[in-house]
Amino acid sequence: MTATAHGTVDHAPRLGLLVIHNDPVPETEIWRMAPAGVSVHTARFECPRPDDTEYVGSPALALADAPDVVRGLDHLGRTGVDSITLCFGSSSFFGGPGFDTAFAAAAARHAHGTAVHTAATAITEALTATAVTRPLVVMPPWFTEPTFRATDAYLRTAGVAGDRIVQFALSSPWDTITRYNAFDAGAHWTIAPDAVHRQVADAYRAAPAGTFDSVLIPGSGFPGQGAVASLEKTLGVPVITSNQAVLWHALRSTPYATVPTVDPTLHGTLFTRPLRGERGAATTPVRTRV
């Protein structure tokens, strides 16, 4: 890594992603959003959810020290990426903020000192940057009640009001698939932006006025990014997705000489907001409508 006299990185950003073995969504969406010159590098690890079971969390150190996770971190670190993000939000939701801190510290050692973050940390920072506290939380169709409860508890620790969760509904052919098996069965390939827009907009409008001040789609494997711009235009509020937050956080948290610009009209007004502590960040949240 090359740095200027002021400590800023002067090469084009290189972003590392650590993704479960069968999830193509984070890199697909982040590649599409990434501005020219930004490169995205992915390593995979075996999902710790056993086949045909509900996922209910992983101890931070056990996950960070799993052989395939260690291998992925080692490879990304030796590739020369500027940061690495774990795109597996469920592990953070079940483990709480303490998971994020413990995993990041342990993982950085395997990544040759490269900074490691989690998608949940990026989401929390995005919520802070947009000064929202009452999002409509849109859960992927393969999440189950334990994940709902864990996500609600995690968001409450970040100052977000709970009990505002809806779940995206798959089409009827998926009714015969056990919900927690839908992702492994390929349901993520069948979700179109217009369906996301329609279901989210309907749920938002069905609530009493003032119930929500934003939309949050926290699943890394849920392809919701294609609906962000249209939802923001329709609803007039910020829309945050996990993968959008990961890209925004990665670009903002590393001191690049120049932060690459992501078009907010295509990918969301989050990309107009500074990270907490970044120059230009508001010290007191100011609530605005997009």
C-alpha positions as a printed Julia matrix, in Angstrom:
290×3 Matrix{Float64}:
   0.0     0.0     0.0
   1.33    3.42   -0.95
   0.5     6.46    1.17
   1.08   10.18    0.7
   2.89   12.39    3.21
  -0.49   13.02    4.84
  -1.19    9.33    5.32
  -3.78    9.0     2.58
  -3.89    6.11    0.14
  -3.01    7.33   -3.33
  -3.93    4.32   -5.44
  -7.33    3.34   -6.79
  -9.37    1.69   -4.02
  -9.14   -2.09   -3.66
 -12.0    -3.51   -1.65
 -12.06   -7.01   -0.2
 -15.22   -9.01    0.49
 -15.51  -12.17    2.58
 -18.65  -14.0     1.47
 -20.28  -17.36    2.17
 -19.64  -20.07   -0.39
 -22.9   -19.85   -2.37
 -23.78  -16.14   -2.18
 -23.15  -14.26   -5.46
 -25.17  -11.18   -4.5
 -22.71   -8.95   -2.58
 -20.01   -8.92   -5.23
 -22.58   -8.64   -8.06
 -24.24   -5.59   -6.54
 -21.05   -3.94   -5.32
 -19.37   -4.36   -8.7
 -22.36   -2.69  -10.35
 -22.25    0.24   -7.94
 -18.48    0.67   -7.78
 -17.14    3.71   -9.65
 -14.5     3.42  -12.35
 -11.11    2.44  -10.99
 -12.4     0.72   -7.87
 -11.66   -3.01   -7.8
 -13.56   -5.58   -5.77
 -11.9    -8.81   -4.62
 -13.81  -11.71   -3.1
 -12.87  -14.7    -0.96
 -15.4   -17.34    0.07
 -15.92  -19.56    3.09
 -18.3   -22.38    3.85
 -21.51  -21.08    5.37
 -21.64  -22.22    9.01
 -25.34  -23.08    8.66
 -25.66  -26.85    8.4
 -27.85  -28.11    5.55
 -31.58  -28.03    6.22
 -31.31  -26.1     9.5
 -31.96  -22.6    10.76
 -28.88  -20.45   11.35
 -28.7   -19.15   14.93
 -25.25  -17.57   15.11
 -21.55  -18.29   15.37
 -19.07  -17.28   18.11
 -16.9   -14.47   16.73
 -13.55  -16.09   17.45
 -14.68  -19.5    16.23
 -15.77  -17.99   12.91
 -12.65  -15.83   12.56
 -10.42  -18.85   13.23
 -12.28  -21.3    10.97
  -9.75  -22.68    8.45
 -11.57  -21.48    5.33
 -12.16  -18.03    6.83
  -8.48  -17.81    7.78
  -7.5   -18.83    4.26
  -9.78  -16.21    2.71
  -8.48  -13.46    4.99
  -4.89  -14.48    4.29
  -5.45  -14.4     0.54
  -7.24  -11.05    0.59
  -4.59   -9.54    2.83
  -1.8   -10.72    0.56
  -3.72   -9.41   -2.47
  -3.17   -5.9    -1.11
  -6.75   -4.8    -0.57
  -7.3    -1.69    1.54
 -10.08   -3.18    3.68
 -12.09   -6.37    4.03
 -15.79   -6.63    4.88
 -17.54   -9.74    6.15
 -20.77   -9.86    4.11
 -22.69  -12.11    6.48
 -24.92   -9.89    8.57
 -26.73  -12.7    10.35
 -23.61  -13.55   12.34
 -23.53   -9.99   13.7
 -27.25   -9.88   14.4
 -27.06  -13.01   16.54
 -23.79  -12.05   18.18
 -24.56   -8.38   18.81
 -22.1    -5.48   18.47
 -19.59   -7.45   20.51
 -19.37   -9.92   17.63
 -18.37   -7.12   15.24
 -15.56   -5.91   17.5
 -14.22   -9.36   18.34
 -14.4   -10.69   14.78
 -12.74   -7.61   13.28
  -9.83   -7.75   15.71
  -9.23  -11.48   15.27
  -9.71  -11.38   11.49
  -7.24   -8.52   11.02
  -4.49  -10.72   12.41
  -5.15  -13.31    9.72
  -5.37  -10.58    7.05
  -1.84   -9.3     7.66
  -3.1    -6.2     9.43
  -5.65   -5.19    6.81
  -8.64   -3.48    8.43
 -11.65   -5.81    8.71
 -15.26   -4.67    9.13
 -18.64   -6.36    9.11
 -21.68   -5.57    6.99
 -23.63   -4.89   10.18
 -21.11   -2.24   11.23
 -21.5    -0.62    7.82
 -25.28   -0.66    8.2
 -25.09    0.93   11.64
 -22.83    3.68   10.33
 -25.16    4.24    7.38
 -28.14    4.63    9.72
 -26.17    7.18   11.74
 -25.08    9.09    8.64
 -28.63    9.37    7.34
 -29.99   10.28   10.8
 -32.85    7.79   10.66
 -34.27    5.83   13.59
 -37.57    4.42   12.32
 -36.82    2.32    9.24
 -39.16   -0.16    7.67
 -36.94   -3.25    7.91
 -37.42   -5.56    4.92
 -36.26   -9.1     5.63
 -35.19  -11.58    2.96
 -37.67  -14.41    2.35
 -35.31  -17.06    3.76
 -34.93  -15.38    7.18
 -36.92  -16.95   10.03
 -38.27  -15.81   13.38
 -35.01  -16.29   15.32
 -33.25  -14.0    12.8
 -36.1   -11.48   13.05
 -35.66  -11.31   16.83
 -31.87  -11.11   16.61
 -31.98   -8.36   13.98
 -34.51   -6.38   16.0
 -32.33   -6.63   19.11
 -29.19   -5.65   17.18
 -30.85   -2.58   15.66
 -32.17   -1.51   19.05
 -28.59   -1.35   20.33
 -27.89    1.05   17.45
 -30.75    3.31   18.51
 -33.24    2.08   15.94
 -36.87    1.58   16.96
 -37.88   -2.06   16.72
 -40.99   -3.97   15.73
 -41.02   -2.56   12.21
 -40.18   -5.7    10.26
 -41.83   -7.03    7.1
 -40.71   -9.97    4.97
 -40.37  -10.08    1.23
 -42.7   -12.71   -0.23
 -41.6   -15.1    -2.93
 -43.98  -16.23   -5.64
 -46.25  -19.23   -5.04
 -43.95  -21.9    -6.58
 -41.69  -21.4    -3.55
 -44.41  -22.25   -1.05
 -43.31  -25.88   -0.93
 -39.72  -24.99    0.03
 -38.9   -24.69    3.73
 -38.24  -21.01    4.29
 -34.66  -21.32    5.58
 -33.76  -23.5     2.58
 -34.97  -21.01   -0.05
 -31.62  -19.28   -0.5
 -29.74  -22.54   -1.02
 -32.43  -23.55   -3.52
 -31.67  -20.47   -5.61
 -34.46  -18.07   -4.61
 -32.08  -15.09   -4.79
 -31.87  -15.55   -8.58
 -35.64  -15.05   -8.92
 -36.04  -11.68   -7.15
 -36.57   -8.76   -9.55
 -36.22   -5.03   -8.7
 -39.81   -4.26   -9.69
 -41.11   -6.89   -7.23
 -38.92   -5.42   -4.47
 -40.17   -1.93   -5.28
 -43.8    -2.99   -5.28
 -43.74   -4.94   -2.02
 -41.68   -2.37   -0.12
 -43.71    0.59   -1.35
 -46.98   -1.17   -0.48
 -45.78   -2.0     3.04
 -44.5     1.52    3.6
 -47.72    3.16    2.45
 -49.92    0.73    4.39
 -48.6     2.06    7.72
 -49.99    5.21    9.35
 -48.29    8.42    8.24
 -45.07    9.06   10.14
 -44.53    5.43   11.13
 -41.32    5.13    9.09
 -38.58    7.57    8.16
 -36.58    5.23    5.89
 -36.23    1.72    4.48
 -33.56   -0.78    5.54
 -32.85   -4.04    3.69
 -30.23   -5.75    5.89
 -29.59   -9.05    4.07
 -26.31   -9.26    2.13
 -27.72  -12.05   -0.02
 -30.96  -10.23   -0.86
 -30.77   -8.48   -4.29
 -32.55   -5.26   -3.32
 -30.12   -2.67   -4.67
 -31.85   -2.41   -8.03
 -34.93   -0.96   -6.34
 -33.18    1.7    -4.23
 -33.34    4.65   -6.62
 -36.98    4.08   -7.57
 -38.03    3.6    -3.93
 -36.28    6.78   -2.83
 -38.03    8.69   -5.59
 -41.42    7.17   -4.78
 -41.28    7.32   -0.97
 -39.08   10.39   -0.48
 -36.94    8.78    2.25
 -33.49    7.16    2.41
 -33.26    3.51    1.39
 -30.29    1.56    2.76
 -29.24   -1.92    1.72
 -26.51   -4.05    3.21
 -24.36   -4.1     0.07
 -24.82   -0.39   -0.56
 -23.72    0.31    3.02
 -20.69   -1.98    2.62
 -19.46   -0.09   -0.45
 -20.18    3.33    1.09
 -18.43    2.41    4.33
 -15.41    0.88    2.6
 -14.89    3.95    0.41
 -15.34    6.35    3.33
 -13.42    4.53    6.06
 -10.08    4.28    4.23
  -8.22    7.6     3.81
  -8.04    7.66    0.03
  -6.48   10.78   -1.49
  -9.8    11.27   -3.28
 -12.97    9.37   -2.34
 -14.46    7.98   -5.58
 -17.92    9.28   -6.39
 -20.91    6.95   -6.63
 -23.94    8.35   -8.46
 -26.64    8.81   -5.79
 -29.4     9.05   -8.39
 -28.61    5.47   -9.41
 -27.53    3.88   -6.14
 -28.99    5.93   -3.28
 -28.58    9.16   -1.4
 -26.46    7.38    1.24
 -23.55    8.1    -1.1
 -23.98   11.83   -0.47
 -23.49   11.41    3.29
 -20.15   11.53    5.13
 -19.1     8.82    7.56
 -19.21    9.66   11.28
 -16.01   11.53   12.14
 -15.26   12.29    8.49
 -14.72   15.92    7.61
 -18.08   17.43    6.8
 -20.03   15.0     8.97
 -22.68   16.63   11.07
 -22.04   16.48   14.83
 -25.78   16.69   15.5
 -28.02   14.59   13.25
 -30.17   16.69   10.96
 -33.29   14.94    9.69
 -34.0    15.58    6.06
 -36.17   14.02    3.38
 -34.46   13.01    0.16
